[in-house]
Amino acid sequence: MDKKNLDESGVPSVIRVGSRSSELAMIQTRTIISALSALYPTINFEVITMKTIGDKILDKALPKIGQTNLFTKELEIALAANQIDMITHSLKDLPTTLPPNMQISVIYKRDNPTDALVLHPKHKGLRIDTLPKGSIIGTSSLRRIAFLKRNYPDLIFQDIRGNLNTRLRKLDEGDGDITYDAIVLATAGLIRMGWQSRLSHELDTTVCMYAVGQGALAVETRSDDDVINKLLSPLNDPDTVVCCTAERALLHSLGGGCSVPVGTCSSIDPDNHTLCIDGAVLSLDGKDIVKDIVTFVLPSSYRELGFSELSGIVTKVGYDLAEKLHEQGAGPVLAKAKEYIEAV
């Protein structure tokens, strides 16, 4: 943050917010800005949008593009160059290893983290377990494909790319020679877009565990920007910070990303402030699965702790879960998945 933009109390007059340009990304960015504006009504927030690699390359499945920062790279370049002051993200799009001098400063209160089935209108009233044999399900997520193949082997899974608007259009109108019977999307995204009427039903986590960080928003900043980082601190939601930090530590320790099928599910028992986190690694066809669970009793005062303190406490929980999965054979399953992806 340029010190010239600070008023006498040390508050900036303008904060430049980087965002992807899609409708959903802008809705999420406005959510963060609205929360900040309520705290700092004198600050003017300037939104700077851009398209990322993942937004531009739409003719390949995400794992085949071969990068982990598909939806963040261009924004992070702008952040490093001091062209913007902060970036709003869907946390699940943010790699577990960030560029030098960058950090997550906010993990905002999580919305529904589950996945949802969106049916073609001709299948109204059906569920994923009642769809006809051979129905075509659109999704680009290897995690979703692996879990759903495991539970519904008679369904066919077809890659589908584009923002939410594009994917819904492809579902309703078809995509060239492909006719989709349903698509799978994040429940939170559908709700943020106001498309609850298209949500056929949520997928239970016993059927499809969700992605690390799914349903949560995050803000990325420069590590040395003390002014911005201090202003953002009140936006952190302690429960979401705990769950998502543990999930990200799990993924980081496994060496996973969008290129391998890793699912998770986490919660905090409000009565005894115990964190419970499940993790699973699957083969691409869903036939092999390694899963386990870890619990950890949080300090009774954990909601009063800052972001760094909370992260320091629960990062080891994610690492411990990853170690348990490795002990059960997660390594070979992950390696086989990565070898296949690199070969195609």
Residue pairs with C-beta under 8 A, 6 or more apart in sequence:
1 12
1 15
1 85
1 225
1 227
1 228
2 82
5 12
5 13
5 14
6 12
6 13
6 227
7 13
7 42
10 227
11 40
11 42
11 43
11 231
12 43
12 85
12 227
12 228
12 231
13 42
13 43
13 44
14 43
14 44
14 45
14 46
15 36
15 43
15 44
15 45
15 46
15 85
15 86
15 228
15 231
16 46
16 48
16 83
16 84
16 85
16 86
17 29
17 32
17 33
17 45
17 46
17 47
17 48
17 84
17 85
17 86
17 87
17 88
18 48
18 49
18 50
18 75
18 78
18 79
18 83
18 84
18 86
18 87
18 88
19 25
19 26
19 28
19 29
19 47
19 48
19 49
19 50
19 75
19 87
19 88
20 49
20 50
20 51
20 52
20 55
20 71
20 75
21 49
21 50
21 51
21 55
22 55
22 163
22 164
22 165
23 163
23 164
23 165
23 193
24 163
24 164
24 189
24 192
24 193
25 49
25 88
25 90
26 47
26 49
27 192
27 193
28 88
28 90
28 192
28 217
29 47
29 88
31 108
31 192
31 217
32 88
32 106
32 108
32 217
32 219
32 235
33 45
33 47
35 108
35 235
36 43
36 45
36 231
36 232
36 235
37 43
37 45
39 231
39 234
40 231
48 78
48 83
48 84
50 74
50 75
50 78
51 74
52 70
52 71
52 72
52 73
52 74
52 75
53 65
53 67
53 69
53 70
53 71
53 73
53 74
54 62
54 65
54 70
54 71
54 93
55 71
55 163
57 65
58 161
58 162
59 161
60 161
61 140
61 159
61 161
62 70
62 140
62 141
62 161
62 258
63 142
63 258
63 259
63 341
64 341
64 344
67 73
68 95
68 97
68 257
68 258
68 259
69 76
69 95
70 93
70 258
71 89
71 90
71 93
72 87
72 89
72 93
72 94
72 95
72 220
75 84
75 87
75 220
76 87
76 98
76 99
76 102
76 220
78 84
79 85
79 86
79 87
79 102
79 220
79 221
79 222
80 99
80 101
80 102
80 222
82 222
85 221
85 225
85 228
86 105
86 219
86 220
86 221
86 228
86 232
87 219
87 220
87 221
88 217
88 218
88 219
89 217
89 218
89 219
89 220
90 189
90 213
90 216
90 217
90 218
91 104
91 107
91 213
91 214
91 216
91 217
91 218
91 244
91 248
92 186
92 211
92 212
92 213
92 214
92 215
92 216
94 104
94 213
94 218
94 220
95 257
96 212
96 248
96 249
96 251
96 252
96 257
97 252
98 104
98 220
101 222
101 223
101 224
102 220
102 221
102 222
102 223
103 220
103 221
103 222
103 223
103 229
104 218
104 219
104 220
104 307
105 219
105 220
105 221
105 228
105 229
105 232
105 233
105 307
106 217
106 218
106 219
106 232
106 233
106 235
106 236
106 307
107 216
107 217
107 218
107 236
107 237
107 240
107 241
107 244
107 245
107 307
108 216
108 217
108 218
108 219
108 235
108 236
108 237
108 240
109 216
109 237
109 239
109 240
110 215
110 216
110 237
110 239
110 240
110 243
110 244
111 187
111 188
111 191
111 192
111 215
111 216
112 187
112 188
112 191
112 202
112 215
113 186
113 187
113 188
113 210
113 214
113 215
113 216
114 186
114 187
114 202
114 203
114 204
114 205
114 208
114 210
114 214
114 215
115 144
115 184
115 185
115 186
115 187
115 202
115 203
115 208
115 210
115 214
116 184
116 185
116 186
116 187
116 190
116 199
116 200
116 201
116 202
116 203
117 127
117 128
117 182
117 183
117 184
117 200
117 201
117 202
117 203
118 168
118 171
118 182
118 183
118 184
118 185
118 190
118 198
118 199
118 200
119 126
119 181
119 182
119 200
120 171
120 172
120 180
120 181
120 182
121 172
123 131
123 135
123 181
123 182
126 200
127 200
127 201
128 137
128 148
128 152
128 155
128 182
128 201
128 203
128 207
129 152
131 152
131 155
131 181
131 182
132 181
133 154
133 155
134 154
134 155
134 156
135 155
135 156
135 181
135 182
136 155
136 156
136 157
136 158
136 178
136 179
136 180
136 181
136 182
137 148
137 155
137 156
137 157
137 158
137 180
137 181
137 182
137 183
137 184
138 157
138 158
138 159
138 160
138 167
138 170
138 171
138 180
138 182
138 183
138 184
139 145
139 148
139 157
139 159
139 160
139 183
139 184
140 159
140 160
140 161
141 184
141 211
141 258
142 258
142 259
142 260
142 261
142 284
142 337
142 341
143 208
143 209
143 211
143 261
143 262
143 263
143 282
144 184
144 208
145 157
145 261
145 284
145 286
146 261
146 282
146 283
146 284
146 285
146 286
147 207
147 208
147 209
147 261
147 263
147 282
147 286
148 155
148 157
148 184
148 203
148 207
148 208
148 286
149 155
149 157
149 285
149 286
150 282
150 286
150 287
150 289
151 207
151 208
151 286
153 286
158 178
158 180
160 167
160 170
160 171
160 175
160 180
160 183
161 167
162 170
164 185
164 189
164 190
164 193
164 195
167 183
167 185
168 183
168 195
168 198
170 178
170 180
170 183
171 180
171 182
171 183
174 180
182 200
184 203
184 208
186 210
186 211
186 214
186 215
187 199
187 202
187 215
188 214
188 215
190 196
190 198
190 199
191 199
205 265
205 278
208 263
209 263
209 264
209 265
209 278
209 280
210 263
210 264
210 265
211 262
211 263
211 264
212 244
212 247
212 248
212 250
212 251
212 262
212 264
213 244
213 247
213 248
216 240
216 244
219 232
219 235
221 228
221 229
221 232
222 228
223 229
233 306
233 307
236 306
236 307
238 302
238 303
238 305
238 310
239 268
239 303
241 307
241 310
241 311
242 268
242 275
242 298
242 302
242 310
242 313
242 314
243 266
243 267
243 268
243 275
243 277
244 266
245 310
245 311
245 314
245 315
245 318
246 266
246 275
246 277
246 296
246 314
246 315
246 317
246 318
246 321
247 264
247 266
247 277
247 318
248 318
249 314
249 315
249 316
249 317
249 318
249 319
249 322
250 262
250 264
250 277
250 279
250 318
250 319
250 321
250 322
251 257
251 262
251 264
251 318
252 318
253 318
253 319
253 322
253 323
254 260
254 262
254 281
254 322
254 325
254 326
254 330
254 334
255 334
256 262
256 281
256 334
259 337
259 338
259 341
260 281
260 334
260 337
260 338
260 341
261 281
261 282
261 283
261 284
261 286
261 337
262 279
262 280
262 281
262 282
263 279
263 280
263 282
264 277
264 278
264 279
264 280
265 277
265 278
266 275
266 276
266 277
266 278
267 275
267 276
268 274
268 275
268 276
268 298
269 276
272 297
273 297
273 298
273 299
273 300
273 302
274 295
274 296
274 297
274 298
275 295
275 296
275 297
275 298
275 314
275 317
276 293
276 294
276 295
277 293
277 294
277 295
277 317
277 318
277 321
278 291
278 292
278 293
279 291
279 292
279 293
279 294
279 321
279 322
279 325
280 289
280 290
280 291
280 325
281 289
281 290
281 291
281 325
281 330
281 333
281 334
282 288
282 289
282 290
282 333
283 289
283 333
283 336
283 337
284 336
284 337
284 340
284 341
288 333
290 325
290 328
290 329
290 330
290 333
291 325
292 321
292 324
292 325
292 328
293 321
294 317
294 320
294 321
294 324
296 314
296 317
298 313
298 314
299 305
299 313
302 310
302 313
305 313
322 330
